[in-house]
């Protein structure tokens, strides 16, 4: 899933959360689902941030034989 796809899903969850025509029990269930999605989204965003930071440090030549490179993967400079 891309961050743009995630953004669309979060937007849909906001629409659901603000739907005034929803029954209270349906709203409660939807809010629980939205909370789970929000937690997963936060982790995805954190992971993307780690990849971006690692790529930048690699491009700057600041990561030589670092474990994080093995965990994240080697950046293809110039792509």
Secondary structure, DSSP 8 states (H G I E B T S, - for coil): --HHHHHHHHHHHHHHHT-TTS-HHHHHHHHHHHHHHHHHHHHHHHHHHHHHHHHHHHHTT--SS-HHHHHH----TT-
